[in-house]
Amino acid sequence: MVLFNDSSLFKSHIPAKEFINRETPRNIFYSAIDNSNTLKKNVIMYYGIGGIGKSSLIKNLKDYANKKNILYSFVDFDDPAFRLPFKALIELKKNLNIPMPHFDVAAALCFIKRNPELKFNDKSLFEGNAIKIMKSMSSLEQTGILTSILGLTEVIYDKYADKIKLNKEIKKHLEILKGKSSNEIEKELPDYFAYDVIKFLYKENRDNCVFFFDTYESLWDKGRNESNRLKNDSWIRRLVLNIPNAIFVISGREKIQWELEDEQWSTNISYVSLDVLRRDFAVKYLDICEIKDEKIQSKIIDSAKGHPYYLDLCVDTYYKLLNTDRQISVDSFGRGRIEIQECFLKNLSDSEINTLRVLVIPRFYDNIIFELLINTFQTGYSVINMESFNSFSFVKRDKNNKYFIHVLMRDEIKSHMSEQLKTSVNAKMVSYYENKLSDRDIFVDDIKYLFAELLYHLKDSCTDQDLVNYIENNQLQIIKKLQFSGETSYLLDQFLDLFYTNKSTIEGTEFFSIMIDMIHLSGKYSEAVQIISDYLGSFSLKDIVNSSYRLDLFIRKVHHMMFYTPLKTLKYEMDKVMNVFSEQENLRIQYCEILFMMGAHIYLPLGDFENAKSCLNKSICIARAIGSNNLICRGLRKYSELLCAKGKLDAAERICKTAIEIADKNSLTRYELYLNCVLGEINRLNGLVNESIKIFDDALPVATSLGIKGWIGHINLSLGNCYADLGNYDLAKEFYEKALCIYNDVEQKWGIINASYAIQRLLLISGNAQNIAMLDHLSLESKRMGYTKISKYIEQTKNGELHVFHFEFL
């Protein structure tokens, strides 16, 4: 326990800067530092109840590392910002203060992918070499982030490879990285972080370094469950595995649970339980604090039972009384831990108590929040005395000047607060974060951090129904921005429990529709279908057909089903609607969607080109009549694919380019992406393979930034086809396997069949024997699904026939 107080609040309670006891826990750390630990355990987990002195121990160990000139870094998860892996790694890098060029490049890629609408000259959270990397983008086209990202690694290596010591062997890995989504890049950031750390240690001839992680339990601030038990700290395990000569010191209330992932973790981890101070050390502590009266000492120790937090609180109480010239007696310190807090609070001034009441509502405060709350609620406390207030033993300050009130004090104060005051303070904090989120140029990681704090205050002060109403009426724009940036996982973390718990009351809202899309985008197609089916199950078919909202959901259900359901089932579902549907003015968009779905995703893959043509023509005509550019682009795309299937490549190219112009003119980025992929396929079929590769290379980062997993798979499959045509079979196989991995991940049956078949075809054209058993299996699956065209290809390949492989994008 560190004796810490730098406040003018106390007359003689001067910081002792002395650490009391904890010899055994410290020796375990010293042993690891000196490489004398024969068990070679490089993870030390200090655990114990709240207020037992874990953070003080970490501070002491950091001081020791600093004195020994040992390289170390740290992050405290008490700060909600650092619970995001990207920000935590940036913080670790800043605290290490060593060159990390490869991590800088990877982090810049992640940042750009996460903020596609921002320009390169915008403000940045980076520093040093990372700023150079970000600025290097200004030499590229200024049309936007997605175009420029293609030349990122080339420009950086041309400009900075020698200056900042970039390894040319890592370039190819960064090239692959730029084709991934921000979330996928974030998962790999620990690898680049570790590479730079190991490189530095080797260059500087250092044996080890240390990483400190404090308040570890805050990574699960919403509670642990089976889905997140091993998820929220997976990036830390990745660091541990990749930096074997680093020591990782973790402090938290509970043991880490890594052995649930792999029992081998037990050989890496030393668990160290922290307990209360022995009586002799508690006496020593009070002596240093200049509390000499033996009766008072005895009362404090007996009441606090050696618990460091309560000992500190007693010392605060002692000097508070001393400063106000009040009599100090044994009765001033209560008879137990709960009474210790009561005695402390009883001796505070009204302004101090009022200030505490408003400051325990947010999870942390800074100078701005402090001033905002004491002025709004007129606590009577002066802003100029903030440092005095912050000097209480239960207030912790980080290096970013954020202040955290100990959870035991927060819980005690909140338990005696009126609900009206809690609601009022939460409402003020909601307004504060709303204002922060209104910044148009705010980065996605900052949005995630600020939005999480806003939701924290909303959930703390209103019912689920009020929260849903608030989201529906106020925050759909933020949610859509996060969804557009590929932050599906984050949004599901924030809302999935709320969604499932209140599904029946959310039904019929736009939020309900968005949540289904997020579940779909995460690859859970069947789950999205089931949720829609459950909702629509209470309505008759006529009710569904006569409501634009319900009909939209019905069409979306069939759309989700197409990824894993046989075409005859999809046709049955759509026929049901068509049999009772009568074209209405207010449902023309939905009718257009139905025709599109029938022509594009049922008749075309069935090989029924005449019905496909009829439905698509009608859909395009309606889309033009109602002025729906997105439906025009979608219809023309599938019509181009229909022409390709019939071998009319010139006509397909003309229509495709016309649609691309419409998409570009109307800023329909997603549909322009799809159309460009069709154009790439047309070029390949015309023998212009290198032009196709350029189109697909350009399309891949766009699909990735949009977070559309299916299309990331499609583009990889298309690139595999291109390289197979060029005879580069190794590269073709790499792209095919990547596509298959994505399709398997999202359980997309169409993609799995096509990618698996492409791999078998590659074996044949590269002079190897195809796997007939696998082709038989794929043939049965394609026939079961109704994929007529791919079934014919499979039969041809079984017979050893070589041909050009062509497919229509799903």
C-alpha positions in Angstrom: 0.0 0.0 0.0 1.4 3.4 -1.0 1.0 6.3 1.4 -0.2 8.9 -1.0 -1.6 12.4 -0.5 -0.3 15.6 -2.0 -3.2 17.8 -0.8 -3.3 21.0 1.1 -6.4 19.5 2.7 -4.4 17.8 5.3 -2.0 19.7 7.5 0.5 17.0 8.2 -0.5 14.0 6.2 2.5 14.3 3.9 3.1 11.6 1.2 5.4 9.0 2.8 6.3 7.4 -0.6 6.8 4.2 1.3 5.4 0.9 0.4 4.3 -1.3 3.3 4.7 -5.1 3.3 3.8 -7.2 0.2 7.3 -8.7 0.3 6.2 -12.1 -1.0 4.2 -10.7 -4.0 7.1 -8.3 -4.8 9.7 -11.1 -4.6 7.8 -13.1 -7.2 8.1 -10.1 -9.6 11.8 -9.6 -8.8 12.5 -13.2 -9.4 10.8 -13.0 -12.8 12.7 -9.9 -13.7 16.0 -11.5 -12.7 15.3 -14.6 -14.7 15.7 -16.7 -11.6 12.2 -18.2 -11.7 13.0 -21.9 -12.6 9.3 -22.4 -13.6 9.7 -19.7 -16.4 6.3 -18.3 -15.7 6.0 -15.0 -17.5 2.5 -14.1 -16.4 1.9 -12.9 -12.9 -1.7 -12.5 -11.7 -2.2 -10.5 -8.5 -5.8 -10.9 -7.4 -7.9 -9.9 -4.4 -11.0 -8.0 -3.2 -11.6 -4.3 -4.0 -9.3 -1.9 -2.1 -6.8 -4.6 -1.0 -3.9 -2.6 -2.6 -3.6 -4.1 -6.1 -3.1 -0.8 -7.9 -0.7 0.4 -5.2 1.3 -2.8 -5.7 1.4 -2.2 -9.5 2.6 1.4 -8.9 5.4 0.1 -6.7 6.5 -2.5 -9.2 6.5 0.1 -12.0 8.7 2.3 -9.8 11.0 -0.7 -9.3 11.2 -1.4 -13.0 12.0 2.3 -13.6 14.8 2.3 -11.1 16.3 -0.9 -12.6 16.1 0.7 -16.1 13.8 -2.1 -17.3 11.6 -1.3 -20.3 8.0 -1.4 -19.3 4.6 -0.2 -20.3 1.1 -0.2 -18.7 -2.6 0.3 -19.2 -5.3 0.7 -16.6 -8.7 -0.7 -17.7 -10.4 1.5 -15.1 -10.4 4.0 -18.0 -13.2 2.8 -20.4 -11.3 4.1 -23.4 -8.6 1.5 -23.0 -11.1 -1.4 -23.0 -11.0 -1.2 -26.8 -8.0 -3.2 -28.0 -6.9 -0.6 -30.6 -6.7 2.2 -28.1 -5.1 0.0 -25.4 -2.3 -1.0 -27.8 -1.8 2.6 -28.8 -1.5 3.5 -25.1 0.9 0.7 -24.5 3.0 1.9 -27.5 3.1 5.5 -26.2 4.1 4.3 -22.7 6.9 2.1 -24.1 8.2 5.1 -26.1 10.3 3.0 -28.5 10.2 2.9 -32.4 7.5 0.6 -33.6 7.3 1.2 -37.4 5.5 -1.9 -38.4 2.8 -1.5 -35.7 2.4 2.1 -36.8 1.7 1.0 -40.4 -0.8 -1.7 -39.3 -2.5 0.7 -36.8 -2.7 3.4 -39.5 -4.4 0.8 -41.8 -6.9 -0.1 -39.0 -7.5 3.6 -38.4 -8.2 4.4 -42.0 -10.4 1.4 -42.6 -12.4 2.4 -39.5 -12.8 6.0 -40.6 -13.4 5.7 -44.4 -15.1 9.1 -44.7 -12.3 11.1 -43.2 -9.5 12.7 -45.2 -5.8 12.1 -44.5 -5.1 15.6 -43.3 -7.6 15.2 -40.5 -6.4 15.3 -36.9 -5.0 12.0 -35.6 -4.4 10.1 -32.4 -1.0 9.0 -33.7 2.4 10.4 -33.0 6.0 10.1 -34.3 6.5 7.8 -37.2 2.7 7.1 -37.4 2.2 10.8 -38.2 4.6 10.5 -41.1 2.8 7.4 -42.3 -0.6 9.2 -42.2 0.8 12.3 -43.9 2.3 10.2 -46.7 -1.2 9.7 -47.9 -1.5 13.4 -48.9 0.7 12.7 -51.9 -1.9 10.3 -53.2 -5.3 11.1 -54.7 -7.4 13.3 -52.5 -10.7 11.8 -53.6 -11.0 9.9 -50.4 -9.6 7.2 -48.1 -10.7 4.1 -50.0 -9.0 5.0 -53.3 -5.8 6.0 -51.5 -5.4 2.9 -49.4 -4.4 0.8 -52.4 -1.0 2.5 -52.6 -0.5 2.7 -48.8 2.2 0.2 -48.3 4.0 1.0 -51.5 4.2 4.8 -50.7 5.3 4.1 -47.1 8.0 1.7 -48.1 9.2 4.0 -50.9 9.4 7.0 -48.5 10.2 5.5 -45.2 11.6 2.0 -45.4 15.2 3.1 -44.8 14.4 6.1 -42.5 12.3 4.2 -40.0 13.8 0.7 -40.6 10.9 -1.1 -42.1 11.6 -4.8 -42.8 10.9 -5.5 -46.5 9.9 -9.1 -45.6 7.0 -7.7 -43.5 5.7 -5.7 -46.6 3.9 -8.7 -48.0 2.1 -9.3 -44.8 1.0 -5.6 -44.7 -0.1 -6.0 -48.3 -2.5 -8.8 -47.2 -3.5 -6.8 -44.2 -4.8 -3.8 -46.3 -7.4 -6.1 -47.8 -9.0 -6.9 -44.4 -11.7 -5.1 -42.4 -10.8 -2.9 -39.5 -12.0 -5.5 -37.0 -9.8 -8.2 -38.7 -6.8 -5.8 -38.7 -7.4 -5.0 -35.0 -7.2 -8.7 -34.2 -3.7 -8.8 -35.8 -2.3 -5.6 -34.3 -0.8 -7.5 -31.4 1.4 -9.5 -33.9 2.9 -6.3 -35.3 3.2 -4.8 -31.8 5.1 -7.9 -30.7 7.3 -8.0 -33.7 8.5 -4.4 -33.1 9.1 -5.0 -29.4 11.1 -8.2 -30.0 13.1 -6.4 -32.7 13.9 -3.5 -30.3 14.9 -5.8 -27.4 17.3 -7.7 -29.7 18.8 -4.5 -31.1 19.3 -3.0 -27.6 20.5 -6.3 -26.1 17.8 -6.3 -23.5 16.7 -9.5 -21.9 13.1 -8.6 -21.2 10.4 -6.0 -20.8 7.3 -5.7 -18.6 3.7 -5.0 -19.4 1.3 -4.0 -16.5 -2.5 -4.4 -16.8 -4.4 -3.0 -13.9 -8.1 -3.2 -13.0 -8.4 -6.3 -15.2 -12.0 -7.1 -14.3 -13.2 -3.9 -16.0 -12.7 -5.6 -19.4 -16.0 -7.3 -18.4 -17.8 -4.2 -17.1 -21.1 -5.6 -18.5 -20.5 -8.9 -16.8 -18.9 -12.2 -17.8 -20.8 -14.9 -19.8 -19.9 -17.8 -22.0 -19.7 -15.6 -25.1 -17.2 -13.1 -23.8 -15.3 -15.0 -21.1 -12.3 -15.6 -23.3 -13.1 -12.9 -26.0 -12.5 -9.6 -24.2 -8.8 -10.3 -23.4 -7.9 -12.5 -26.3 -5.6 -9.8 -27.7 -3.6 -9.9 -24.5 -3.1 -13.6 -24.8 -1.9 -13.0 -28.3 0.7 -10.6 -27.0 1.8 -13.1 -24.4 2.3 -15.8 -27.0 4.2 -13.5 -29.3 6.6 -11.9 -26.8 7.9 -14.9 -24.8 10.7 -12.8 -23.2 8.3 -10.3 -21.8 6.8 -10.4 -18.3 3.0 -9.7 -18.0 1.8 -8.4 -14.7 -2.0 -8.4 -14.3 -4.0 -7.2 -11.3 -7.7 -7.8 -10.8 -10.4 -9.1 -8.4 -10.6 -12.6 -9.9 -8.1 -15.0 -11.4 -7.8 -14.9 -15.2 -9.5 -17.9 -16.9 -7.1 -18.6 -19.7 -6.9 -22.3 -18.9 -10.4 -22.7 -20.2 -9.0 -22.0 -23.6 -5.9 -24.2 -23.2 -4.7 -26.0 -20.1 -1.1 -25.2 -21.1 -1.7 -21.7 -19.8 -1.3 -23.0 -16.3 2.4 -23.4 -16.9 2.8 -19.7 -17.8 0.9 -18.1 -14.9 1.8 -17.4 -11.3 -1.3 -16.6 -9.2 -0.6 -14.4 -6.2 -3.4 -13.7 -3.8 -3.3 -10.4 -1.9 -4.7 -10.4 1.6 -5.1 -7.8 4.4 -2.1 -6.3 6.1 -0.7 -8.0 9.2 -1.2 -6.0 12.4 2.5 -5.1 12.7 2.5 -3.6 9.2 -0.7 -1.8 9.8 0.9 -0.2 12.9 3.9 0.7 10.9 1.7 2.3 8.3 -0.1 4.5 10.9 3.2 5.4 12.5 4.4 6.7 9.2 1.2 8.7 8.9 2.1 10.2 12.2 -0.9 8.7 14.0 0.9 7.7 17.2 -1.9 7.3 19.8 -1.9 3.6 20.5 -5.7 3.5 21.4 -6.6 5.2 18.2 -4.2 2.9 16.3 -5.8 -0.1 17.8 -9.3 1.1 17.1 -8.4 1.9 13.4 -6.8 -1.5 12.9 -9.6 -3.5 14.6 -12.2 -1.6 12.6 -10.4 -1.8 9.2 -9.3 -5.4 9.9 -6.1 -4.6 8.0 -7.9 -3.7 4.8 -5.7 -1.0 3.0 -8.7 1.0 1.6 -10.3 1.4 5.0 -7.0 2.1 6.7 -6.5 5.0 4.2 -10.0 6.2 4.9 -9.3 6.3 8.6 -6.2 8.3 8.0 -8.3 10.7 5.8 -10.8 11.0 8.7 -8.0 11.6 11.2 -6.6 14.6 9.4 -10.0 15.9 8.4 -10.7 16.2 12.1 -7.3 17.6 12.9 -7.7 20.3 10.3 -11.0 21.4 11.7 -9.7 21.4 15.3 -12.3 18.9 16.3 -11.6 16.4 19.1 -10.2 13.0 17.9 -11.2 10.0 19.8 -11.5 6.2 19.3 -15.2 6.7 18.6 -14.3 8.7 15.4 -13.4 5.6 13.5 -16.4 3.3 13.8 -16.7 -0.4 14.7 -16.3 -1.9 11.3 -15.7 -1.2 7.6 -19.1 0.1 6.9 -19.0 2.5 9.8 -15.5 3.7 8.8 -17.1 5.1 5.6 -20.0 6.6 7.6 -17.5 8.3 10.0 -15.5 9.7 7.1 -18.6 11.1 5.4 -19.9 12.5 8.6 -16.8 14.7 8.9 -17.0 16.1 5.4 -18.4 19.5 4.7 -21.8 19.8 3.0 -20.1 21.0 -0.2 -17.7 18.0 -0.2 -20.5 15.6 0.3 -22.6 17.2 -2.4 -19.7 17.1 -4.7 -19.1 13.4 -4.0 -22.7 12.7 -4.7 -22.6 14.1 -8.3 -19.1 12.8 -9.1 -19.8 9.1 -8.3 -22.4 8.9 -11.1 -20.0 9.0 -14.0 -17.4 6.3 -14.3 -14.7 8.9 -14.2 -14.3 12.7 -14.3 -11.9 15.2 -15.6 -11.5 19.0 -15.1 -14.4 19.7 -17.5 -16.8 17.1 -16.0 -15.9 18.3 -12.5 -16.7 21.9 -13.3 -19.8 21.0 -15.3 -21.3 18.9 -12.4 -20.5 21.2 -9.4 -21.8 24.2 -11.3 -24.9 22.5 -12.6 -25.9 21.1 -9.3 -24.5 23.9 -7.2 -22.7 21.7 -4.8 -21.1 24.8 -3.1 -17.6 23.5 -3.9 -15.1 25.8 -5.7 -13.4 24.7 -8.9 -10.1 26.1 -7.6 -10.2 23.5 -4.8 -10.3 20.6 -7.2 -6.8 19.4 -6.4 -7.7 19.3 -2.7 -10.7 17.1 -3.5 -8.6 14.9 -5.7 -6.2 14.3 -2.9 -8.6 12.0 -1.0 -7.1 8.5 -0.7 -10.0 7.0 -2.7 -9.4 9.1 -5.8 -7.0 7.8 -8.4 -5.6 9.9 -11.2 -4.1 8.6 -14.4 -1.5 10.2 -16.6 -4.3 11.7 -18.8 -5.7 13.6 -15.9 -8.8 11.5 -15.6 -9.9 10.8 -12.0 -11.5 7.6 -10.7 -13.3 7.3 -7.4 -12.8 4.0 -5.7 -15.7 1.6 -6.4 -16.3 1.0 -2.7 -16.8 4.7 -2.1 -18.9 5.1 -5.2 -21.2 2.2 -4.1 -21.5 3.6 -0.6 -22.5 7.1 -1.8 -24.8 5.9 -4.5 -26.7 3.6 -2.0 -27.8 6.7 -0.1 -28.7 8.9 -3.1 -32.2 9.7 -4.2 -33.3 8.3 -7.5 -34.2 11.8 -8.6 -30.6 13.1 -8.1 -29.2 10.0 -9.9 -31.5 10.6 -12.8 -30.7 14.3 -13.0 -26.9 13.7 -13.0 -27.2 10.9 -15.6 -29.3 13.2 -17.8 -26.7 15.8 -17.6 -24.0 13.3 -18.6 -26.1 12.1 -21.4 -26.4 15.7 -22.7 -22.6 16.0 -22.3 -21.8 12.9 -24.4 -24.5 13.8 -26.9 -22.7 17.1 -27.5 -19.4 15.2 -27.8 -20.9 12.9 -30.4 -22.2 15.7 -32.5 -18.8 16.5 -33.8 -18.9 15.7 -37.5 -15.2 14.8 -37.8 -15.1 12.4 -34.8 -13.2 9.2 -35.3 -15.0 5.8 -35.0 -12.9 4.7 -32.0 -13.9 7.9 -30.2 -17.5 7.3 -31.2 -17.4 3.8 -29.7 -15.8 5.1 -26.5 -18.2 8.1 -26.1 -21.3 6.2 -27.2 -20.5 3.5 -24.6 -20.3 6.1 -21.9 -23.6 7.7 -23.1 -25.3 4.2 -23.0 -23.8 3.6 -19.5 -25.7 6.7 -18.2 -28.8 5.8 -20.0 -28.9 2.3 -18.7 -28.2 3.5 -15.2 -31.1 5.9 -15.2 -34.0 4.6 -17.4 -36.0 1.5 -18.2 -35.3 -0.7 -21.1 -38.3 0.7 -22.9 -37.2 4.3 -22.4 -33.7 3.3 -23.7 -35.2 1.7 -26.8 -37.3 4.8 -27.4 -34.3 7.0 -26.9 -32.2 5.0 -29.4 -35.1 4.9 -31.9 -35.6 8.7 -31.7 -32.1 10.0 -31.1 -29.2 7.7 -32.0 -30.0 5.8 -35.1 -27.6 8.0 -37.1 -24.7 7.0 -34.8 -25.7 3.4 -34.9 -25.8 3.4 -38.7 -22.4 5.2 -38.8 -20.9 2.4 -36.7 -22.6 -0.2 -38.8 -21.3 1.4 -42.0 -17.8 1.3 -40.5 -18.1 -2.5 -39.9 -18.5 -2.2 -36.1 -21.1 -4.9 -36.0 -19.4 -6.8 -33.2 -19.3 -3.6 -31.0 -23.0 -2.9 -31.6 -24.0 -6.4 -30.8 -21.9 -6.2 -27.6 -23.8 -3.0 -26.6 -27.3 -4.0 -27.6 -27.7 -7.8 -28.0 -28.9 -8.4 -24.5 -31.3 -5.4 -24.7 -32.6 -6.7 -28.0 -33.2 -10.3 -26.9 -34.7 -9.2 -23.5 -37.1 -6.7 -25.1 -37.6 -8.2 -28.5 -41.4 -8.2 -28.3 -41.5 -4.4 -27.5 -38.8 -3.5 -30.1 -40.6 -5.3 -32.9 -41.8 -2.8 -35.5 -39.1 -0.2 -34.9 -36.2 0.7 -37.1 -33.9 -0.3 -34.3 -35.4 -3.8 -34.6 -34.6 -3.8 -38.3 -31.1 -2.6 -37.8 -30.4 -5.2 -35.1 -31.5 -8.0 -37.5 -29.1 -6.6 -40.1 -26.3 -6.6 -37.5 -27.0 -10.2 -36.6 -27.1 -11.0 -40.4 -23.8 -9.1 -41.0 -22.1 -11.1 -38.2 -22.8 -14.2 -40.4 -25.7 -15.5 -38.3 -28.1 -15.7 -41.3 -30.4 -18.4 -39.8 -30.7 -16.6 -36.6 -31.7 -13.4 -38.4 -34.3 -15.4 -40.3 -35.7 -17.0 -37.2 -36.1 -13.6 -35.5 -38.0 -12.2 -38.4 -40.1 -15.4 -38.7 -41.0 -15.1 -35.0 -42.1 -11.5 -35.4 -44.0 -12.1 -38.6 -45.6 -15.3 -37.3 -48.3 -13.3 -35.5 -49.5 -11.7 -38.7 -51.5 -13.1 -41.6 -50.0 -13.1 -45.0 -52.5 -10.4 -45.9 -51.3 -8.3 -42.9 -47.7 -8.7 -44.1 -48.4 -7.8 -47.7 -50.4 -4.7 -46.8 -47.6 -3.2 -44.5 -44.5 -1.7 -46.1 -42.5 -2.4 -42.9 -43.6 -6.0 -42.5 -43.2 -6.7 -46.2 -39.7 -5.2 -46.1 -38.9 -7.7 -43.3 -40.4 -10.6 -45.2 -38.3 -9.8 -48.3 -35.2 -9.5 -46.0 -36.0 -12.8 -44.5 -36.0 -14.5 -47.9 -32.8 -12.6 -48.7 -31.1 -13.9 -45.6 -32.4 -17.4 -46.4 -30.8 -17.5 -49.8 -27.3 -17.9 -48.3 -28.1 -21.4 -47.1 -31.6 -22.5 -48.3 -32.5 -24.4 -51.5 -33.8 -22.2 -54.3 -37.2 -24.1 -54.5 -37.8 -23.1 -50.9 -37.1 -19.5 -51.7 -39.4 -19.6 -54.7 -42.1 -21.1 -52.5 -41.8 -18.2 -50.0 -41.9 -15.6 -52.7 -44.7 -17.2 -54.6 -46.8 -17.1 -51.4 -46.5 -13.3 -51.4 -47.0 -12.9 -55.2 -50.2 -14.9 -55.0 -51.9 -12.4 -52.7 -50.0 -9.2 -53.7 -51.7 -6.5 -55.6 -49.6 -3.6 -56.8 -50.3 -0.6 -54.7 -48.9 2.9 -55.0 -47.5 2.9 -51.5 -45.9 -0.5 -52.0 -44.2 -0.1 -55.3 -40.7 -0.2 -53.8 -41.6 -3.5 -52.1 -43.1 -4.9 -55.4 -39.9 -3.9 -57.2 -37.9 -5.7 -54.5 -40.0 -8.8 -54.9 -39.5 -8.9 -58.6 -35.8 -8.3 -58.2 -35.5 -11.1 -55.7 -37.4 -13.5 -58.0 -35.3 -12.6 -61.1 -31.9 -12.1 -59.5 -31.7 -14.7 -56.7 -34.2 -17.4 -57.7 -34.7 -17.7 -61.5 -31.1 -16.8 -62.5 -29.3 -19.4 -60.4 -32.0 -21.9 -61.3 -31.0 -21.4 -64.9 -34.5 -20.2 -65.9 -33.2 -17.3 -67.9 -36.6 -16.3 -69.5 -38.4 -15.8 -66.2 -35.2 -14.1 -64.8 -35.3 -11.7 -67.7 -39.0 -10.9 -67.3 -38.8 -10.2 -63.6 -35.7 -8.1 -63.9 -37.1 -6.0 -66.8 -40.3 -5.3 -64.7 -38.2 -4.5 -61.6 -35.9 -2.1 -63.6 -39.0 -0.3 -65.1 -40.6 0.2 -61.8 -37.3 1.4 -60.3 -37.0 4.0 -63.0 -40.6 5.1 -62.6 -40.2 5.7 -58.9 -36.7 7.1 -59.2 -35.0 4.6 -57.0 -31.4 4.7 -58.1 -30.3 1.9 -55.8 -32.9 -0.5 -57.3 -32.0 0.6 -60.8 -28.3 -0.2 -60.1 -29.2 -3.6 -58.5 -31.5 -4.5 -61.4 -29.0 -3.6 -64.1 -26.2 -5.5 -62.2 -28.2 -8.7 -62.3 -29.3 -8.1 -65.8 -25.7 -7.8 -66.8 -25.0 -11.1 -65.1 -27.9 -12.6 -67.0 -26.4 -11.5 -70.3 -23.0 -12.9 -69.3 -24.7 -16.3 -68.6 -26.2 -16.2 -72.1 -22.7 -15.3 -73.5 -23.7 -11.7 -74.6 -20.6 -10.1 -73.1 -20.6 -6.8 -75.1 -24.2 -6.0 -74.1 -23.4 -7.0 -70.5 -20.5 -4.6 -70.5 -22.5 -1.7 -71.9 -25.3 -2.1 -69.3 -22.8 -2.6 -66.5 -20.9 0.6 -67.3 -24.2 2.5 -67.5 -25.1 1.3 -64.0 -21.6 2.2 -62.7 -22.2 5.8 -63.9 -25.5 5.9 -62.1 -24.0 4.6 -58.9 -21.0 6.9 -59.1 -23.2 10.0 -59.8 -25.5 9.2 -56.8 -22.7 8.2 -54.4 -24.0 4.6 -54.1 -20.7 3.2 -52.9 -22.0 -0.3 -52.1 -23.7 -0.8 -55.5 -20.8 0.7 -57.4 -18.6 -1.9 -55.7 -20.9 -4.7 -56.8 -21.1 -3.4 -60.3 -17.3 -3.0 -60.6 -16.9 -6.7 -59.6 -19.3 -7.7 -62.4 -17.3 -5.6 -64.8 -14.2 -7.3 -63.5 -15.8 -10.7 -64.3 -16.8 -9.5 -67.8 -13.2 -8.4 -68.5 -11.9 -11.8 -67.3 -14.4 -13.7 -69.6 -13.2 -11.4 -72.5 -9.6 -12.4 -71.7 -8.6 -9.1 -70.1 -7.4 -10.8 -67.0 -4.9 -8.1 -65.8 -7.5 -5.4 -66.1 -9.8 -7.7 -64.0 -7.1 -8.1 -61.3 -6.8 -4.3 -61.1 -10.6 -3.9 -60.7 -10.7 -6.6 -58.0 -7.7 -5.2 -56.2 -9.4 -1.8 -56.1 -12.7 -3.4 -54.9 -11.3 -5.5 -52.0 -10.5 -2.6 -49.6 -13.9 -1.0 -50.4 -15.7 -4.3 -49.5 -13.6 -4.7 -46.4 -14.2 -1.1 -45.2 -17.9 -1.7 -45.6 -17.7 -4.9 -43.6 -19.5 -7.0 -46.2 -18.1 -10.4 -45.5 -19.8 -12.2 -48.4 -18.4 -9.8 -50.9 -14.9 -10.0 -49.4 -15.3 -13.8 -50.1 -16.6 -13.1 -53.7 -13.6 -10.9 -54.5 -11.1 -13.4 -53.2 -12.8 -16.1 -55.3 -12.7 -13.8 -58.4 -9.0 -13.1 -57.9 -8.4 -16.8 -57.6 -10.1 -17.3 -61.0 -7.9 -14.5 -62.5 -4.7 -16.1 -61.3 -5.8 -19.5 -62.3 -6.4 -18.2 -65.8 -2.9 -16.7 -65.8 -1.4 -20.0 -64.7 -0.3 -18.7 -61.3 -1.7 -21.7 -59.5 -0.1 -21.1 -56.1 -1.6 -17.6 -55.8 -4.9 -18.8 -57.1 -5.0 -21.5 -54.4 -4.2 -18.9 -51.8 -7.2 -16.7 -52.8 -9.5 -19.7 -53.2 -8.7 -20.9 -49.7 -9.2 -17.4 -48.3 -12.6 -17.2 -49.9 -13.5 -20.6 -48.6 -12.5 -19.7 -45.1 -14.8 -16.6 -45.3 -17.7 -18.6 -46.7 -17.3 -21.2 -44.0 -17.1 -18.6 -41.3 -20.5 -17.1 -42.4 -21.9 -20.5 -43.4 -22.8 -19.3 -46.9 -23.7 -22.5 -48.8 -23.4 -20.9 -52.3 -19.9 -19.6 -51.6 -18.7 -22.9 -50.0 -19.8 -24.8 -53.1 -18.3 -22.4 -55.5 -15.0 -22.0 -53.7 -14.7 -25.8 -53.0 -15.4 -26.5 -56.7 -12.8 -23.8 -57.8 -10.1 -25.6 -55.8 -11.0 -28.9 -57.4 -10.9 -27.3 -60.9 -7.5 -25.8 -60.0 -6.2 -29.3 -59.3 -7.3 -30.4 -62.8 -5.9 -27.4 -64.8 -2.6 -27.5 -62.9 -2.0 -31.1 -63.9 -3.1 -32.8 -60.7 -5.8 -35.3 -60.0 -9.2 -33.8 -58.9 -10.8 -35.4 -55.8 -13.8 -37.2 -57.4 -15.4 -38.0 -54.0 -15.3 -34.3 -53.2 -16.8 -33.4 -56.6 -19.5 -36.0 -56.1 -20.4 -34.4 -52.8 -20.4 -30.9 -54.3 -22.6 -32.2 -57.2 -25.2 -33.5 -54.7 -25.1 -30.3 -52.7 -25.4 -28.0 -55.7 -28.4 -30.1 -57.1 -30.0 -30.0 -53.7 -29.7 -26.3 -53.6 -30.9 -25.9 -57.2 -27.7 -24.3 -58.5 -28.1 -25.6 -62.1 -25.1 -23.8 -63.6 -22.5 -24.9 -61.1 -23.9 -28.4 -61.2 -23.0 -28.5 -64.9 -19.5 -27.2 -64.2 -18.9 -29.9 -61.6 -20.0 -32.7 -63.9 -17.6 -31.4 -66.6 -14.7 -31.3 -64.2 -15.5 -34.8 -63.0 -15.1 -35.9 -66.6 -11.7 -34.1 -66.9 -13.0 -31.3 -69.2 -11.2 -27.9 -69.1 -13.4 -24.8 -69.4 -13.6 -21.2 -68.3 -15.3 -20.9 -64.9 -18.0 -18.2 -64.6 -20.5 -17.5 -61.9 -23.0 -14.9 -61.0 -22.3 -13.1 -57.7 -24.7 -13.8 -54.9 
